[in-house]
Structures are given as structure tokens and as C-alpha cells.
Amino acid sequence: MLYEVIMMAKDPTDARNRAGDYFRNGYNCAESIFLAFRDWLGLDVPVETVRALTGFGGGLGHAGCMCGALTGSAVVLGLLRGRTSAEESRDQAYALSKEFHDRFETNFGYTCCRSLNPHPFDTKEHLRHCIKITGNTGKLLAEFINEKGLAG
């Protein structure tokens, strides 16, 4: 059984690189996470769905609040274990999102965009730092998805 789980696991480095590449190509952090995992997991979600994530970049439209890479990760987790009707339980999606939130905070020290990246928005320094956060969030999320057996 353990062997099967290991065989189904996907390469977290690939997810990191995909997220970084999307960011490098002009997508924001939340969009990059969504697009990278849409590809990495082969999710049957229209690419136009990325529009729903645009406002999450910059900690909600440059408000500097919750990191867009983290909110994008919650969207991915919701696509994997969210509900489609109010009668269904939301417990699994909530538990996964909270656990990943806590892991992100432990890994990066903060969840707030302005604390993670103190540089002015869209400056060279800010973008350089964000690509690292976005790529590393992709890797962290991929490891989490593998660990929880959500990829298969």
C-alpha cells in the first residue's frame, strides 16, 4: 500500500518550477499557483478560471494582506476536496486549508504579503522576492498534496 502511494506521488520540484515560470511570464502569485497545479495535477478546470484568482495577487489587490500564493493554494485544495452543494460537508476542505495555512506560516514565518515581502509592489526587488515565495509555495503545496494522497 505504501509503495502505491509513493508511486502515485508527483515531483514537487516540477510544481515549483511551473509556478515560478508562470510568475516569470507575468501572472501574479495566486494565478501562478492555480495555473501550475491545473497543469501539474491535470485538473479538468477551464483555463479561464484563472480570472477568479486575479484579485488575490498582492495580498488582495495590493492590500498586502493574505499572500496570493497561499490563497491560490486554498483554491487548489478546494478544487481537490471542496463541495458542490450546501448539503455536503465542508470539514475536509476546511481542515486541509487550515493545515496548509499553518504549514505555510511555519515555513515562511508569515502569511501576510506585506510581512513576507517588504519591498514596494512591482519593483524589481519585490518581484524577485515574490517569484521565490511563489515557487517555494508551489513546492510546499505539492509536498502537502503528495503527503495527503490528494494527487491520485
Z-matrix of the N, CA and C atoms (Angstrom, degrees):
N
C 1 1.455
C 2 1.527 1 110.83
N 3 1.330 2 118.12 1 -48.21
C 4 1.463 3 121.80 2 178.92
C 5 1.522 4 109.89 3 -60.14
N 6 1.314 5 117.08 4 -38.92
C 7 1.457 6 121.45 5 178.61
C 8 1.524 7 110.59 6 -59.27
N 9 1.331 8 117.27 7 -41.41
C 10 1.462 9 120.77 8 179.71
C 11 1.519 10 111.40 9 -63.31
N 12 1.319 11 117.59 10 -41.06
C 13 1.464 12 121.39 11 179.27
C 14 1.520 13 110.05 12 -63.70
N 15 1.309 14 116.89 13 -43.00
C 16 1.464 15 120.35 14 179.24
C 17 1.528 16 109.98 15 -64.31
N 18 1.308 17 117.61 16 -40.67
C 19 1.451 18 120.50 17 -179.59
C 20 1.535 19 111.91 18 -66.32
N 21 1.334 20 117.88 19 -30.14
C 22 1.451 21 121.51 20 -178.79
C 23 1.529 22 111.60 21 -81.84
N 24 1.324 23 117.45 22 -17.66
C 25 1.453 24 121.00 23 -178.06
C 26 1.529 25 110.23 24 -62.49
N 27 1.315 26 114.11 25 144.72
C 28 1.459 27 120.81 26 179.34
C 29 1.525 28 108.62 27 -105.66
N 30 1.316 29 117.19 28 160.00
C 31 1.457 30 123.43 29 -175.71
C 32 1.537 31 111.81 30 -74.20
N 33 1.333 32 118.45 31 112.66
C 34 1.465 33 121.74 32 178.85
C 35 1.532 34 113.52 33 -62.50
N 36 1.321 35 117.18 34 -28.20
C 37 1.462 36 120.00 35 178.72
C 38 1.527 37 110.12 36 -65.90
N 39 1.314 38 116.86 37 -35.76
C 40 1.461 39 121.17 38 176.91
C 41 1.530 40 110.15 39 -63.75
N 42 1.316 41 117.36 40 -42.46
C 43 1.471 42 120.79 41 178.11
C 44 1.528 43 110.55 42 -63.52
N 45 1.329 44 116.71 43 -42.00
C 46 1.470 45 120.99 44 177.63
C 47 1.521 46 110.48 45 -59.55
N 48 1.316 47 116.10 46 -47.40
C 49 1.464 48 120.21 47 -178.19
C 50 1.526 49 112.18 48 -65.06
N 51 1.318 50 116.49 49 -40.43
C 52 1.466 51 119.93 50 178.23
C 53 1.537 52 110.27 51 -61.97
N 54 1.326 53 116.53 52 -46.47
C 55 1.473 54 120.32 53 -179.78
C 56 1.527 55 110.22 54 -61.67
N 57 1.314 56 116.69 55 -45.06
C 58 1.463 57 120.48 56 178.06
C 59 1.513 58 112.77 57 -62.60
N 60 1.320 59 116.69 58 -40.11
C 61 1.468 60 120.52 59 179.07
C 62 1.526 61 111.87 60 -64.87
N 63 1.329 62 116.71 61 -42.90
C 64 1.468 63 118.83 62 177.34
C 65 1.526 64 110.54 63 -61.88
N 66 1.329 65 117.03 64 -42.54
C 67 1.463 66 119.92 65 178.72
C 68 1.533 67 110.27 66 -62.94
N 69 1.307 68 116.05 67 -46.34
C 70 1.471 69 122.01 68 179.65
C 71 1.531 70 111.35 69 -58.25
N 72 1.338 71 115.82 70 -29.61
C 73 1.460 72 120.95 71 -178.56
C 74 1.526 73 113.41 72 -90.41
N 75 1.331 74 117.52 73 11.56
C 76 1.453 75 120.49 74 171.34
C 77 1.507 76 117.44 75 106.99
N 78 1.321 77 118.53 76 -4.46
C 79 1.459 78 119.78 77 175.84
C 80 1.522 79 109.36 78 -79.86
N 81 1.340 80 117.23 79 151.70
C 82 1.458 81 118.57 80 176.62
C 83 1.527 82 109.76 81 -78.75
N 84 1.322 83 116.05 82 178.55
C 85 1.463 84 121.31 83 -174.05
C 86 1.527 85 112.89 84 -60.93
N 87 1.330 86 117.57 85 -46.05
C 88 1.469 87 121.01 86 -179.29
C 89 1.528 88 111.12 87 -66.49
N 90 1.326 89 116.35 88 -44.42
C 91 1.463 90 120.52 89 178.07
C 92 1.529 91 110.74 90 -61.05
N 93 1.326 92 115.70 91 -41.60
C 94 1.469 93 120.88 92 -178.36
C 95 1.519 94 111.92 93 -62.74
N 96 1.322 95 116.91 94 -42.73
C 97 1.467 96 120.31 95 178.11
C 98 1.521 97 109.91 96 -63.65
N 99 1.320 98 117.05 97 -47.91
C 100 1.465 99 120.41 98 179.62
C 101 1.533 100 111.15 99 -57.73
N 102 1.325 101 116.91 100 -51.34
C 103 1.467 102 120.59 101 -176.78
C 104 1.528 103 111.64 102 -64.51
N 105 1.326 104 116.27 103 -41.07
C 106 1.464 105 119.79 104 179.50
C 107 1.525 106 111.21 105 -61.08
N 108 1.336 107 116.79 106 -43.20
C 109 1.463 108 119.39 107 -177.35
C 110 1.525 109 112.04 108 -80.52
N 111 1.303 110 117.04 109 -24.95
C 112 1.474 111 119.86 110 171.61
C 113 1.527 112 108.06 111 -59.99
N 114 1.333 113 115.93 112 -44.23
C 115 1.470 114 121.39 113 177.56
C 116 1.528 115 111.42 114 -70.71
N 117 1.325 116 116.23 115 -53.10
C 118 1.469 117 123.14 116 -171.57
C 119 1.520 118 111.89 117 -59.43
N 120 1.330 119 115.61 118 -38.24
C 121 1.457 120 120.42 119 -178.79
C 122 1.526 121 112.98 120 -97.50
N 123 1.326 122 116.37 121 -7.18
C 124 1.454 123 119.65 122 -177.40
C 125 1.525 124 112.12 123 64.01
N 126 1.332 125 116.19 124 40.02
C 127 1.466 126 120.77 125 -177.82
C 128 1.529 127 110.60 126 -68.41
N 129 1.301 128 115.34 127 136.76
C 130 1.458 129 121.77 128 178.47
C 131 1.531 130 108.48 129 -86.67
N 132 1.326 131 114.66 130 71.13
C 133 1.460 132 122.76 131 -178.56
C 134 1.524 133 106.60 132 -130.89
N 135 1.320 134 117.92 133 129.21
C 136 1.467 135 119.11 134 -179.49
C 137 1.531 136 111.93 135 -57.32
N 138 1.312 137 116.52 136 138.99
C 139 1.459 138 121.03 137 -178.95
C 140 1.532 139 110.57 138 -59.49
N 141 1.332 140 117.32 139 -27.75
C 142 1.464 141 120.86 140 179.54
C 143 1.524 142 112.67 141 -63.39
N 144 1.308 143 117.10 142 -15.87
C 145 1.462 144 121.64 143 177.27
C 146 1.525 145 110.95 144 -60.45
N 147 1.321 146 116.69 145 -21.42
C 148 1.467 147 120.31 146 179.46
C 149 1.529 148 111.11 147 -55.70
N 150 1.326 149 117.33 148 -27.89
C 151 1.467 150 120.89 149 178.21
C 152 1.524 151 112.24 150 -55.19
N 153 1.317 152 116.28 151 -35.62
C 154 1.462 153 120.53 152 -178.30
C 155 1.529 154 112.11 153 -65.94
N 156 1.323 155 117.12 154 -16.73
C 157 1.464 156 120.72 155 -177.46
C 158 1.519 157 113.58 156 -101.06
N 159 1.304 158 118.47 157 -8.39
C 160 1.460 159 121.24 158 -175.54
C 161 1.526 160 111.99 159 -56.94
N 162 1.295 161 117.92 160 -44.15
C 163 1.464 162 121.41 161 -177.47
C 164 1.512 163 114.93 162 -69.56
N 165 1.334 164 117.85 163 -11.38
C 166 1.462 165 120.77 164 179.40
C 167 1.527 166 112.72 165 -79.17
N 168 1.324 167 117.75 166 -18.70
C 169 1.460 168 121.03 167 -177.68
C 170 1.516 169 111.85 168 -63.02
N 171 1.322 170 115.41 169 148.56
C 172 1.464 171 120.45 170 179.62
C 173 1.517 172 112.90 171 68.28
N 174 1.321 173 116.10 172 27.74
C 175 1.456 174 118.86 173 179.81
C 176 1.510 175 111.41 174 67.90
N 177 1.307 176 116.79 175 48.94
C 178 1.465 177 126.87 176 -177.09
C 179 1.522 178 110.76 177 74.43
N 180 1.323 179 114.49 178 74.67
C 181 1.461 180 121.09 179 173.90
C 182 1.517 181 114.42 180 64.00
N 183 1.310 182 116.74 181 41.28
C 184 1.469 183 124.09 182 -178.90
C 185 1.522 184 113.38 183 70.64
N 186 1.327 185 117.65 184 17.32
C 187 1.468 186 120.15 185 173.96
C 188 1.524 187 110.79 186 -73.22
N 189 1.335 188 116.49 187 -19.12
C 190 1.458 189 120.89 188 177.34
C 191 1.516 190 114.40 189 81.45
N 192 1.322 191 117.07 190 13.58
C 193 1.468 192 119.97 191 -178.78
C 194 1.530 193 110.58 192 -85.37
N 195 1.307 194 118.58 193 -134.09
C 196 1.461 195 122.47 194 -175.58
C 197 1.528 196 111.08 195 -53.15
N 198 1.322 197 115.82 196 127.62
C 199 1.459 198 122.69 197 -179.22
C 200 1.527 199 110.83 198 -53.84
N 201 1.323 200 116.22 199 132.91
C 202 1.457 201 121.55 200 179.57
C 203 1.516 202 113.13 201 -62.32
N 204 1.317 203 117.59 202 -33.37
C 205 1.469 204 119.69 203 177.58
C 206 1.527 205 109.89 204 -65.28
N 207 1.317 206 116.81 205 -34.76
C 208 1.462 207 120.85 206 177.38
C 209 1.524 208 111.12 207 -72.68
N 210 1.323 209 118.35 208 -44.13
C 211 1.460 210 119.80 209 179.00
C 212 1.534 211 110.37 210 -66.57
N 213 1.320 212 116.73 211 -36.90
C 214 1.472 213 119.99 212 174.88
C 215 1.518 214 111.40 213 -61.75
N 216 1.320 215 115.98 214 -36.16
C 217 1.465 216 120.56 215 177.47
C 218 1.525 217 111.03 216 -65.57
N 219 1.332 218 116.79 217 -39.46
C 220 1.468 219 120.17 218 177.50
C 221 1.530 220 110.44 219 -63.88
N 222 1.329 221 117.09 220 -35.21
C 223 1.465 222 120.86 221 176.29
C 224 1.530 223 109.87 222 -63.36
N 225 1.325 224 116.48 223 -45.66
C 226 1.469 225 120.23 224 179.13
C 227 1.523 226 110.35 225 -60.47
N 228 1.319 227 117.04 226 -45.44
C 229 1.465 228 120.35 227 179.35
C 230 1.529 229 110.60 228 -62.53
N 231 1.325 230 116.41 229 -37.96
C 232 1.455 231 120.05 230 176.35
C 233 1.517 232 112.20 231 -64.39
N 234 1.323 233 116.95 232 -38.35
C 235 1.468 234 119.89 233 176.77
C 236 1.528 235 110.86 234 -63.40
N 237 1.329 236 116.00 235 -32.07
C 238 1.461 237 120.23 236 -178.66
C 239 1.524 238 113.04 237 -81.66
N 240 1.345 239 117.48 238 -36.78
C 241 1.465 240 119.89 239 -174.05
C 242 1.528 241 114.35 240 -138.09
N 243 1.326 242 115.95 241 19.34
C 244 1.461 243 119.57 242 177.88
C 245 1.513 244 111.70 243 -79.01
N 246 1.301 245 115.35 244 177.79
C 247 1.462 246 120.81 245 -178.20
C 248 1.526 247 110.81 246 -109.47
N 249 1.297 248 115.47 247 162.78
C 250 1.461 249 120.32 248 179.32
C 251 1.525 250 112.03 249 -118.28
N 252 1.321 251 117.47 250 -2.76
C 253 1.461 252 120.41 251 175.26
C 254 1.521 253 109.18 252 -144.79
N 255 1.308 254 115.56 253 154.93
C 256 1.467 255 120.92 254 -178.65
C 257 1.528 256 111.97 255 -66.42
N 258 1.319 257 117.22 256 -19.57
C 259 1.464 258 120.77 257 179.77
C 260 1.532 259 111.86 258 -75.98
N 261 1.303 260 117.02 259 -21.86
C 262 1.463 261 120.63 260 179.63
C 263 1.528 262 110.23 261 -77.31
N 264 1.307 263 115.38 262 155.40
C 265 1.462 264 120.59 263 177.96
C 266 1.525 265 110.67 264 -74.90
N 267 1.299 266 115.61 265 142.06
C 268 1.467 267 121.51 266 175.17
C 269 1.526 268 111.25 267 -101.12
N 270 1.325 269 116.28 268 0.06
C 271 1.465 270 121.59 269 -172.14
C 272 1.525 271 113.56 270 -58.32
N 273 1.323 272 118.03 271 -45.01
C 274 1.465 273 119.52 272 -177.51
C 275 1.527 274 111.01 273 -65.45
N 276 1.314 275 117.72 274 -43.45
C 277 1.467 276 120.69 275 179.05
C 278 1.524 277 110.64 276 -64.08
N 279 1.325 278 117.14 277 -41.21
C 280 1.466 279 120.80 278 178.04
C 281 1.529 280 110.65 279 -63.14
N 282 1.316 281 116.30 280 -46.08
C 283 1.465 282 120.11 281 -178.21
C 284 1.530 283 111.15 282 -63.12
N 285 1.319 284 117.08 283 -43.11
C 286 1.465 285 120.20 284 179.12
C 287 1.523 286 111.12 285 -64.44
N 288 1.330 287 116.94 286 -44.24
C 289 1.469 288 120.50 287 -179.71
C 290 1.519 289 111.39 288 -63.46
N 291 1.326 290 117.28 289 -42.79
C 292 1.473 291 120.07 290 179.35
C 293 1.517 292 110.91 291 -65.42
N 294 1.327 293 116.10 292 -45.12
C 295 1.462 294 118.98 293 -179.74
C 296 1.525 295 111.07 294 -62.39
N 297 1.331 296 116.82 295 -41.33
C 298 1.461 297 118.29 296 178.69
C 299 1.525 298 110.57 297 -68.53
N 300 1.315 299 118.28 298 -40.12
C 301 1.469 300 122.44 299 175.25
C 302 1.528 301 110.22 300 -53.57
N 303 1.323 302 116.08 301 -48.96
C 304 1.464 303 120.66 302 -178.44
C 305 1.527 304 111.43 303 -64.99
N 306 1.323 305 116.91 304 -38.03
C 307 1.467 306 121.16 305 177.73
C 308 1.531 307 110.04 306 -66.02
N 309 1.322 308 116.68 307 -42.79
C 310 1.465 309 121.84 308 177.28
C 311 1.533 310 109.70 309 -59.05
N 312 1.319 311 116.38 310 -47.90
C 313 1.469 312 120.71 311 -179.30
C 314 1.525 313 111.38 312 -62.59
N 315 1.311 314 117.60 313 -41.25
C 316 1.462 315 121.30 314 177.11
C 317 1.526 316 110.24 315 -62.90
N 318 1.316 317 116.75 316 -41.93
C 319 1.463 318 121.94 317 -177.41
C 320 1.530 319 112.58 318 -70.21
N 321 1.322 320 117.11 319 -44.53
C 322 1.468 321 121.38 320 -173.59
C 323 1.532 322 114.23 321 -101.64
N 324 1.331 323 116.95 322 -15.46
C 325 1.460 324 120.02 323 179.66
C 326 1.520 325 114.07 324 91.99
N 327 1.312 326 117.54 325 -21.39
C 328 1.466 327 122.83 326 -178.39
C 329 1.530 328 108.60 327 -148.03
N 330 1.330 329 115.48 328 165.36
C 331 1.460 330 120.89 329 170.67
C 332 1.521 331 110.42 330 -118.25
N 333 1.307 332 116.91 331 -11.58
C 334 1.455 333 123.24 332 -176.16
C 335 1.530 334 109.87 333 -87.22
N 336 1.323 335 116.49 334 128.03
C 337 1.458 336 123.49 335 -176.59
C 338 1.534 337 112.23 336 -53.16
N 339 1.326 338 117.39 337 -47.57
C 340 1.472 339 119.87 338 -176.09
C 341 1.528 340 112.50 339 -67.25
N 342 1.337 341 116.77 340 -23.41
C 343 1.464 342 120.16 341 175.97
C 344 1.525 343 111.33 342 -83.92
N 345 1.320 344 116.25 343 -35.23
C 346 1.465 345 120.86 344 178.80
C 347 1.520 346 111.92 345 -69.58
N 348 1.318 347 115.73 346 -34.78
C 349 1.456 348 120.37 347 -174.95
C 350 1.531 349 109.18 348 -140.38
N 351 1.332 350 116.83 349 96.51
C 352 1.465 351 120.73 350 -174.59
C 353 1.535 352 115.03 351 -78.16
N 354 1.313 353 118.00 352 -2.64
C 355 1.463 354 121.06 353 -178.10
C 356 1.537 355 110.57 354 -75.63
N 357 1.324 356 118.33 355 150.12
C 358 1.478 357 120.58 356 177.84
C 359 1.534 358 110.69 357 -58.70
N 360 1.342 359 115.55 358 139.75
C 361 1.455 360 121.40 359 -177.77
C 362 1.521 361 112.09 360 -52.78
N 363 1.328 362 114.43 361 138.37
C 364 1.457 363 125.59 362 173.91
C 365 1.528 364 115.17 363 66.77
N 366 1.338 365 117.36 364 10.34
C 367 1.460 366 118.56 365 171.44
C 368 1.525 367 108.00 366 -78.71
N 369 1.315 368 116.05 367 164.42
C 370 1.461 369 120.84 368 179.62
C 371 1.535 370 110.66 369 -56.67
N 372 1.335 371 116.72 370 -42.19
C 373 1.469 372 120.89 371 -179.62
C 374 1.524 373 110.82 372 -65.46
N 375 1.321 374 115.95 373 -42.44
C 376 1.458 375 120.47 374 179.80
C 377 1.528 376 110.49 375 -61.85
N 378 1.318 377 116.59 376 -48.87
C 379 1.463 378 120.72 377 -178.69
C 380 1.525 379 112.00 378 -64.16
N 381 1.317 380 116.65 379 -38.23
C 382 1.466 381 120.63 380 178.46
C 383 1.528 382 110.31 381 -63.02
N 384 1.324 383 115.87 382 -41.05
C 385 1.464 384 120.05 383 179.83
C 386 1.535 385 110.88 384 -71.51
N 387 1.327 386 116.69 385 -39.59
C 388 1.470 387 120.80 386 -179.53
C 389 1.520 388 112.85 387 -65.30
N 390 1.307 389 117.11 388 -36.03
C 391 1.470 390 117.89 389 179.67
C 392 1.524 391 110.09 390 -64.30
N 393 1.323 392 116.95 391 -34.93
C 394 1.472 393 120.40 392 177.37
C 395 1.526 394 110.13 393 -67.80
N 396 1.326 395 116.42 394 -45.01
C 397 1.465 396 120.36 395 179.65
C 398 1.526 397 110.04 396 -62.56
N 399 1.321 398 116.72 397 -45.05
C 400 1.461 399 120.73 398 -178.45
C 401 1.523 400 111.19 399 -64.12
N 402 1.320 401 117.11 400 -48.07
C 403 1.463 402 119.94 401 178.64
C 404 1.520 403 112.25 402 -61.74
N 405 1.316 404 116.62 403 -44.97
C 406 1.464 405 119.83 404 -179.39
C 407 1.524 406 112.24 405 -69.36
N 408 1.326 407 117.03 406 -29.99
C 409 1.464 408 119.46 407 173.05
C 410 1.519 409 109.68 408 -66.48
N 411 1.326 410 117.12 409 -40.24
C 412 1.457 411 120.50 410 176.18
C 413 1.520 412 111.69 411 -57.54
N 414 1.313 413 115.69 412 -43.81
C 415 1.469 414 119.62 413 179.11
C 416 1.525 415 110.70 414 -66.68
N 417 1.321 416 116.99 415 -43.46
C 418 1.460 417 121.56 416 179.63
C 419 1.529 418 110.79 417 -62.01
N 420 1.325 419 116.90 418 -42.96
C 421 1.460 420 120.74 419 178.90
C 422 1.529 421 110.74 420 -66.82
N 423 1.315 422 117.24 421 -40.56
C 424 1.468 423 120.34 422 178.48
C 425 1.525 424 110.64 423 -62.08
N 426 1.316 425 117.39 424 -43.13
C 427 1.467 426 120.74 425 177.47
C 428 1.524 427 110.57 426 -62.15
N 429 1.329 428 116.10 427 -41.60
C 430 1.463 429 121.85 428 178.87
C 431 1.532 430 110.58 429 -63.06
N 432 1.317 431 116.45 430 -46.44
C 433 1.470 432 121.30 431 179.25
C 434 1.528 433 110.41 432 -61.48
N 435 1.317 434 116.95 433 -42.86
C 436 1.463 435 120.50 434 177.82
C 437 1.531 436 110.63 435 -63.19
N 438 1.326 437 116.10 436 -47.01
C 439 1.457 438 121.63 437 -177.99
C 440 1.528 439 111.55 438 -59.40
N 441 1.318 440 116.26 439 -38.93
C 442 1.464 441 121.08 440 -177.53
C 443 1.526 442 113.05 441 -87.06
N 444 1.329 443 116.69 442 -2.92
C 445 1.459 444 120.28 443 179.69
C 446 1.513 445 113.57 444 67.92
N 447 1.336 446 116.21 445 32.12
C 448 1.464 447 120.77 446 -177.04
C 449 1.523 448 113.26 447 -88.52
N 450 1.324 449 117.64 448 -11.31
C 451 1.463 450 121.56 449 -175.20
C 452 1.517 451 112.75 450 -79.05
N 453 1.300 452 117.77 451 -18.38
C 454 1.461 453 119.29 452 -172.98
C 455 1.455 454 115.92 453 -105.19
